[in-house]
Amino acid sequence: MFLKANPAPIWSTRQFRALKGDWKAILDSLTDDVFITFDLDGLDPAYLPGTGTPEPGGLDWYEASDLIGAVAAKKRIVGFDVVELAPLPGNVASDFLAARMTYRMIGHMLKSQR
């Protein structure tokens, strides 16, 4: 119901990959000030298995990181959150990836303020 009243562009992983790094359409759809919610479910579980809803075929680290970097280069990131980490006992890879993404988001947010 909300999306019917407030249409917003949505890209599937296949549509995103078909852009081949030309993210102009995505960047043009954003306002000048951007709040990013980074849902870890969007990453392929081969990279981050410790999440609430693992989605096979999701983005890899570089796709996600490069897109956020492109947003920071063109828009002002006013805030962000990183959600959906579900740690797996004995497997810290997901925890470290989530921490690293959070650290990277802080850097991109600061960069975008200039």
SETOR-254188 format. One record per atom (N, C-alpha, C, O): x, z, y. Coordinates in steps of 0.05 Angstrom, whole numbers, plus 5000, padded with zeros to 4 digits. Each point is the difference from the previous one (the first is absolute). Layout:
SETOR-254188
XZY ...
This chain:
SETOR-254188
501650004976 498450005024 501850005025 499449855019 502750324981 501750015024 501349735005 500149915023 500949964956 501449745003 498049785009 500849825014 496750204978 498149805010 499650035030 499749815015 500250444995 499750055028 502649965016 499949935024 502350104963 502749975013 501849834982 501850114987 497849635013 501649834982 503050035006 500850015023 500750014955 502950025002 501249824979 499049984978 503249885029 501249834980 501350164978 501150225005 498749694971 501150134976 501549784984 499049794996 503550284996 501649824984 500550124973 500850234998 498649624981 500850094974 503049974996 501349875017 499850244962 502849974996 500849704997 502049915010 496349944976 500549714997 500049865026 501749835006 496350235011 499849885027 502550085017 501149835014 499650424984 502350105014 502649854992 501549905017 498850074957 502449864990 500049705007 502149885004 495650014998 499749715007 501049955029 500749785007 499350435009 500949975028 503149965001 501149905019 500350184959 502949964997 501550105024 501949875010 497450374999 501450125023 499249925027 500950115020 497349704982 498949925026 497550175005 497849914994 502650325018 497950195003 498649995027 498750195008 501549585005 498749975027 497050064999 499050145017 499749764962 497050054998 499550304998 498150105013 503550044972 499650294998 500650145026 498450165010 503949775002 500850135025 498049945023 499450185016 499649584985 498149925020 497350154997 498550025020 500950074956 497550144996 500150295008 497950145001 504549965006 500350285007 499850045031 500649825015 498650424993 500150075028 502950065008 501750014983 498850025042 502750065009 501050274990 502350034994 495950175005 500650264989 498950024972 497749944995 504050144986 499349994972 500550274987 502150135005 495949974979 500450234983 500149894972 498249854991 503950214994 500449904973 499350214979 501250225001 497049724982 499650174976 501349854977 499149784992 503050334997 501449874978 499150134974 500750234994 497749624991 498950104975 501949924978 500349764994 500950434993 502049954979 498849854977 501449884984 495950135013 498749844979 500549705003 499749854980 500950065044 500549725005 502649904988 500449754999 501450434993 502549914988 499649964970 498450144987 503149685002 499949954971 500950264986 502050125008 496649964971 500850244985 502749994987 501150204991 500049565007 502849984990 501950135019 502150104992 497149915034 501750135020 499150295005 501750175006 495749884992 498950265007 497750064980 497749955007 503050164970 497950064981 498450265007 497850034990 503350145026 498850265006 498049975023 500550105022 497249784973 498049975021 497350034987 499749994976 498350065041 497350054990 498849774985 498650044980 501849725030 498849764987 502149784998 500149835018 501550174962 502149794998 498749724998 498149964986 502949865030 498949735002 502149794991 501849935016 498149974960 501949804991 499949765019 497949915009 504549984996 500149765018 500250075029 499749835018 500750434988 500150085028 502649915014 501749864988 498650225037 502449925015 502550144989 499850204987 502549685019 502550134993 501150135025 498849985022 503450174975 501150155023 500649825023 499450075023 501949704973 500849835021 497749875015 500049975024 497949954961 497749885013 498750205019 499349945023 500350304967 498850215017 501750075024 499150025022 503450034972 501950085021 500349785021 500150065024 500149694968 500449785019 497549965017 500249955024 497450094964 497649975016 499850225021 499349955023 501450294970 499950225019 502149955022 499450065024 502949844969 502049935020 499049785019 500650015024 497949804965 498949795017 497950115019 499949925024 498550264967 498050135017 501550155022 499249985024 502950174970 501450165019 501449825021 500350085023 500549684970 501349825018 498049885021 500949925021 496650064972 498049875017 497950195012 498849935020 500850304968 497950185008 501250285004 502350054993 496150135019 500950275004 498650184979 497650025000 504050104982 498950174980 499650285013 502050135007 495549964995 499450255013 499950234981 499950235008 500049714966 499950214980 499749874973 499549764997 500950404982 499749904973 499650234980 500550235007 498649704970 500050194978 500749854974 499649754998 501350394983 500749894973 498450174980 500250244999 498049624986 498150144983 500149914971 501149794994 497750374989 499549944972 502450044981 500249884979 501750295029 502150084981 498850204980 498850205008 501649744966 499150184979 502450054982 500449864980 501350335027 502650044985 499650024970 498050124991 503949774995 500050014971 502150204991 502449965008 497050254977 502050194992 502349874986 499649844981 502850225027 502449894987 500849735010 502049894991 496549995027 500649735011 499950015030 497850015012 504550005001 500150035029 500249745015 500150005025 499949774961 500349755014 497849955021 500549915022 497050154971 497849965018 500350195025 499449915022 501450334973 500450195022 502149905020 499650015024 502649894965 502149905017 499249755015 500749975024 497949854963 499049765014 498150085022 500249895022 498050294974 498150095021 501550135023 499449955023 502650214971 501650135021 501649795015 500250015025 500949804961 501649795013 498249825018 500849935022 496850014969 498149855016 499250155025 499849895022 499850374975 499350175023 502350005020 499549975024 502950064967 502449995017 500249735014 500649995024 498949804962 500249735011 497849965021 500449885021 497250224974 497849985019 500650155026 499449905021 501950334977 500850145024 501949835017 499649975024 502349904963 501949835014 498649765013 500549935023 497649944962 498649785011 498250085023 499749865020 499050374978 498350105021 501750045025 499249925022 503150214976 501750055023 501049745012 500049965024 500749854959 500949735009 497849865016 500549875020 497050164971 497849865012 499350115027 498549885016 502450364991 499450135025 501649895023 499450055024 502749804970 501849895022 498749775014 501249895019 
